[in-house]
């Protein structure tokens, strides 16, 4: 952990990201894997080679591929066997979910979030974003990744608060602003800015970085990323209903943002049961 003197009097998003120091190897794999899946010329062998860069990730993927959820025939002994068994699309989702566990550094005390809650919020947002993107014929891998990493910026802010403002708790205003009001009051920017800075540094594409940066004001996102930013808004809404508030009423800007996608709240809520089933399955698979 950084010394208190590392932070200037008025820290920037860049300062907070720099204080986190080394990027977890799994994050690099996830970034490169997302680009591979966006390339129509890449294949399962390329995906296997990328996963192999992270020994712990390789071990975990092989273990899950041999579970009752995927196991059939002879057990997988190599990552190539596992990738071929699970398939191109499913392997990315599986890697992303396993990676998310590695990227969650622990509880976020400033946000009153346990490790389990952080993981649930990230994974359910990823699944929701994928469902929405699929219904709109948008890029499901980009949507899934943006949903998975949408709150990654909380980690550097939490680190800063624990170092400089120990014991401070940020106020959760609920969807759609969440903790951003308290973040702005303290820092002059939100976790969305920090997360975008983080992911840009980690070489994620602008198709993921820009929607995360604009998750609180999606209609301000640069084209063509405004649609994905709106999808992320919808995913956060659906995730909130499923995990925290099933009586959530209409929020400011909702009609305009969802209208940008030509969908309504009812369309999102129609996906609720599917999301709940998928979340249960992910818990079962990763419990192996």
Order of alpha helices (4+ residues) and beta strands (2+ residues): alpha-alpha-alpha-alpha-alpha-alpha-alpha-alpha-alpha-alpha-alpha-alpha-alpha-alpha-alpha-alpha
